[in-house]
Amino acid sequence: MADIDLCYLTATEAIALYKAHKLSPVEHLKALISRCEAINPKVNAITYDFFDRALDQARKAEQRYMKTDGRLRPLEGVSVAIKDFHPVKGEITTFGSKIFENFRPDYTAPTVERLLRAGAIMHMRTTSPEFAYSGATHSPLWGITPNPWNLEYTSGGSSGGAGAAVAGGMTTLADGTDGGGSIRIPSSACGLFGYKAPFGRNPLDRDHPFESILHYGPMVRSVADAALMQNVMSGPHAEDLCSHLPRVKLATSYDSIAGKKVAFSMNLGYTEVDPEVRTNTLRAAETLRGLGCQVDEVDVGWNWAVLDCWMTWWEGLFAAVAGHFLPRWRGEMDPYVVGLLDRGLGHNAVRLYGCYTFRG
């Protein structure tokens, strides 16, 4: 198998090859590292890499696959790229900001910890816009992360580095966070499958307690890989009181979806939609109909006031988390981020609470 083919294996395919002794985790990781070194200068998806350490871990995984006692972890030897917005104990975690250029957290985000304990090998960290508050990945600290399929286009955001890394064949798995689309936007832009799990299914980190907007989730090449990651990441955690939903075992394959009902809104009632997006959405609807689904376009009853409500909450949350940095760092922050913070600091409690009771 050519190196480029190794770089685009799904995790489920790779694990099957590892178990059959037809592919070594070391051989696989070496191909991925070569791919990173070849295209990252153009794609700019990596903030930090851990290639030497990762190869040591891959050698240990290789030895586990050689044993016959069956004691293999779910993600044994599989590469994973961790977003440089997710705390990893002892490793520089910048949040895409000059403020945290040399910051080393003293804990690891629960979902990341679970991925690593399940045998995944973190060989790189992926770029994010400053504080993950943009649908395109660019930051004062790391610059722009374009789309590996077309460098003139964006990789999306805020998990754009993750999207570019998976789409570019630089990693097998990647994780992301999603508040206003930060998994879904780059997954769409890069041709991947991204999953924003229901609130409470996957635990949050200490920096965003009780925040129903923010969700950790997988960014991968297949639905089966998303299930594989999600089965590891989900379930209650002592550090997140909102992670109350039980761990659910997702299947990696399903029977026919004939007879299922599918509803979609083309524009959520108020947004402008690019003609290509409209065409692709209608094509997807026809594909689902061809598989036997009942597909209906619906009116969700939204208007521009819905977006205003969303932005009020978004800006208020952001101001609470990062507004105190403005006096010292305003001139070194992304102007878009500064604008969000300024607006958020101007919201009062009445306006913010109104987001809870808004009905459209």
Sequence and secondary structure as in RCSB ss.txt:
>XXXX:A:sequence
MADIDLCYLTATEAIALYKAHKLSPVEHLKALISRCEAINPKVNAITYDFFDRALDQARKAEQRYMKTDGRLRPL
EGVSVAIKDFHPVKGEITTFGSKIFENFRPDYTAPTVERLLRAGAIMHMRTTSPEFAYSGATHSPLWGITPNPWN
LEYTSGGSSGGAGAAVAGGMTTLADGTDGGGSIRIPSSACGLFGYKAPFGRNPLDRDHPFESILHYGPMVRSVAD
AALMQNVMSGPHAEDLCSHLPRVKLATSYDSIAGKKVAFSMNLGYTEVDPEVRTNTLRAAETLRGLGCQVDEVDV
GWNWAVLDCWMTWWEGLFAAVAGHFLPRWRGEMDPYVVGLLDRGLGHNAVRLYGCYTFRG
>XXXX:A:secstr
  HHHHHT  HHHHHHHHHTTSS HHHHHHHHHHHHHHHHHHH  EEEE HHHHHHHHHHHHHHHH SS    TT
TT EEEEETTS  TTS   TT GGGTT   SS  HHHHHHHHTT EEEEEE  SGGG  SS EETTTEE EETTE
EEEE  SSSHHHHHHHHTTS SEEEEEESSSTTHHHHHHHT EE    TTTS   TTSTT SS EEEEEESSHHH
HHHHHHHH S BTTBTT  S      SS    TT EEEE SSTTT    HHHHHHHHHHHHHHHHTT EEEE   
   HHHHHHHHHHHHHHHHHHHGGGHHHHGGGS HHHHHHHHHHHT  HHHHHHHHH   
